[in-house]
Amino acid sequence: MENKNKISGTTRVYAIIADPIHHVQTPGAMNRLFTERGDDRVMVPFHVSTESLQSVVVGLRGIQSLDGFIVTVPHKSAIVELCDSVSDAARLVGAVNVVRRNEDGSLHGDILDGAGFLAGLRQRDVEPSGMSVYLAGAGGAAKAIAFALAAAGVRKITIFNRTTCKAEALIQRLTPVFPAVELCVGSDDPSGHDLVVNSTSLGLSVDDILPLNVALLTSSQIVAEIIMKPAITPLLAAATEKGCRVLDGMPMLLCQIELMAAAMATNKNEQNHEYI
């Protein structure tokens, strides 16, 4: 079978940066999209530590064949200060997961995690409006998801994070924008909520602790992951045993792919996702 994704000197390059990198599914999904469209574009994974992030970003500015890059754990918050400009949504959330490199080497950041997660829910016929949501995590993805769920009309969001001050800080960001949504800091107890979301990286490794107390899950709850590999995390396996409906993280990625490709490929039509 002929390889339609031939690399040449005219190929536009995209990257995804993460630490660790072994679990990322985005390059495969993005390259399939490029092939389907007949685009002369390719995405490659870059394993970048926290200590090296700033110097790597400086180097990326100078790669003239690079149009942009995706940012994932643990760099989504740190990358904000390394961009020359960010969308209103990214500024409000305090995180970036997609960066466009302009012709002059300047970088523009946006956040698509929330839009992707919300679209993934609706693709599975889950409408969050009016729901009570338990959110494990308060990092970059969690912030975007919290804002997107609040904008979608959820009734309540309980945020649990091992570092409580981070959950409190996220609530402080949300409160002035969504005064009608009940917001509170939670514990590892997810009971009493319609939708339970793990927005942490716990589950990527077999040695990870569970992000919440699974013994308190009930069969009436929907449990959703943002982790894509493994498809069935320990949390989803435990939730299945409890009779919960479970949603893996792949729809979130697939629903972001088109948005990410558009955000990195153009310097004219800026993707700017509003929450206000």
N, C-alpha and C positions, 0 to 999 in steps of 0.2 A: 504493500500500500504506500502510495507516495506521501511523503511528509509535506503537508501544506504549510507548516510553521517553520520555514527555512529562515535561518539567521544570516544576515548580511550586514554590510556597512551602513545600510539605510534603515535598519531595524530600530524602532523606538523602544527604549528600555524602561521598565518599571521594576520596583523592588518592594519587598515587604521586610521590615526589620522587627526582630523580636528576640527575646531571651527567656526560655529556650526557643528553638526554631523547629524542632522535629515534628511538632504536632500541626503545623499550619497547613490548611487545606486551600487557602486562597490562590496560590500560584496555579494549581491544577485547574480550578474553576475559571480563573481569569484567562488562562491560556486557551482553554476550550472556547471561551467566548471570542477571543481574538481569531482563532482558527475558523469558527463558524462565520464570522464576519469577513474573513479574508483580509484582516488587518495585518500590517507588517509591524507587529508589536509583540513583546515577550515580557513576562514577569519572572523574576528570580528571587530566591530567599537570601537574606543577609542576616547572619547570626551576630548580633551586636549587644555587648554588655552595657550596663548602666554607665560604667566608667568611660566607655568609649563613645557613647552616644553623641556628645557634642562634636568631637573631632570627626566622626563619620559624617555627620550632617554637613559640616564645613566642606568635606570632600565631595559630597553629593551635589553641592551647589555648582561645582566646576565641571560636572560630567554633562557635556552638551547634548548627548544623545539620550539623556534621562529626562523623562517627562513628569515623573512623580513617583511617590512611594506610599505604601500603606504602613501604618504603625500599629503594633499590638503590644501585648503584655511584655514588659512592665513600663513601656515608654509613653503611654498616651497622655499623661499629665505633663511630663517633663518636656515633651516636644513643643508644647504651646509657646514657651519662651524662646524656642529656637526658630520659630517661623517669623517672617516679616509682617505677615498679616494673617488674621483668622476670621472665619465667619462669625456672625453674631451668636449663632448657636454654640459654636466651639468656645467662644469667650464666656458665655453664660454657664456652660457646663464645666469649663475648665479643663477640657481634654480635646485631643485631636487624634483621628485615626486614619486620615487620608490627607496627603500633602501634594500639591501641584507645584512643580518647578517651572517657573516662567523662563522665557528666553534669556532674560538678563541674570538668571541665577537666583532670583528672589523666590521665596517659598510662601505659599498660601495654604493654610490648614483649615480643615472642616471636620465635622464629627457626624458619622453616619450610623453608628452602632444603634442608636435609639430607633431611627427610621427603619433599619434592617430588622431589628427585633420585633417591632410592632407589625411590620409587613409579614414576618414569619408567623406570628400568632394568627393573623387574619387569614393567611394562606391555609392554616389548619382549622379554620372556622372558629377561632377563639376571639371574641370581641371583648376587650378589657373594660369598656365603658361601664361604670357602676360597680366594678369589682373592688374587693379589698385585696391588696397585694403585699406579700412578704418578699423583701428583696435582701438577699445575702450578698454583702459586698458594698463598698463605697468608693471603689477606684474609678478609673476612666470609663470603662464600659458601664458600670453601675450608674454613674452620673447621667450618662446619655440615656440609658434605659429609663431611669426615674423621671427625667424631664419628658420623654416621649410618652410614657404611661400617664403622667399627670395631664399632659396636653390632650391625651385621648379620652380623658374624663373618668379616670378611676376615682373611686370614693375615698380610698385610704391607702397609704403606703407606710409600711413598717420596715425600717432599715436596720439590719443587724450587721455589724462589722466588729472584728476582734479588737480593733482599735476604735473605741467608742467615739473619740473626738472626731474621727473622720465621718462617722455617721451623722454626728451633730452638725458638722460643717456642711454636709450635703443638704441637710434639712434647712439650714440657714440660707442656702442658695435657692432652694425650691420655694420657701414660704412666701417671699414677696411677689413671686410670679404666679403662684397658684394658691391664693389664700383660701379657696373653697375646699381644697384637698386636705384631709386629716393626715398629718405627718407625725411620726413618732419613732424614737429609737427603740429597737427591740432586743430580744435575747436570742438564744438559739432555738427558741420555741416557735415553730411556724403555724401552730394550730389557730383556727379561727379565721383563716384567710382563704379566699377563693383561688388565688394564683400564687404559687411559690416559685421564685426565680433565683437560681444560682448565677450570680454575675461575677463570681470570683474565679480564680484559676485552680481552685481545689478540685481535683478530679483528673488533672492532666497526668499525674503520676499515681502508680498503684499504691504508693506509700502515703499518699495524702490523707489527712483526716477529712471527715465529712464536713460540709459547710454549715450544717444545721443538725438538729436532733431529729433524725428520721423516725424514731420511735413514736413521735407525736404527730406524724402525718396521718391523715384519714382518707378514705376512699373517695370522698367528695371533692378532693382538691386536684388541681392541675399543677404539675411540677414541670418547670421548663429549665433547660440548660442553655448556656451560651458556648460551652465547650463543644468542639466538633470532633475531636479525636481523643479518646475513644467515643464512638457514637453513643454507646450505653455506658455512662459513667457509674461509679458506685452509688451516687445519689439516685440516678434514674433506676438502677437495679433495685435499690431498697424501696423506692416509691412504687415501683411495679408490684413488689411483694405486698405492699399495703393496699393495692387495688387502685392507686391513683392513675389518672391519665397522664402520660409523660410525653414531653416534646423535646427532641434532641436539638442540638445547636446548628445543624446544617441549614435549615431554612433561613436563619438569620444571615448566614453568609451568602447564600444564593440570592436573597432579596437585596443584598448590598452590592452585588457584583456590577450590575448595570450602573448604579449610582456612582460607584467608585471609578469605573472606567470613564464615565462622563466627567467626573470631578478632576481627574488627572489629565484628560486628553485635550482640554480646551482652555485657552487663556481669555476667552471672550464671554462665555456664558457661565458665570460663577455660580456654583451650587451653594446656596445659602439657606439653611434650614432654620425656620423661625419657630420659637416656642411662645412668642408673645405677639 
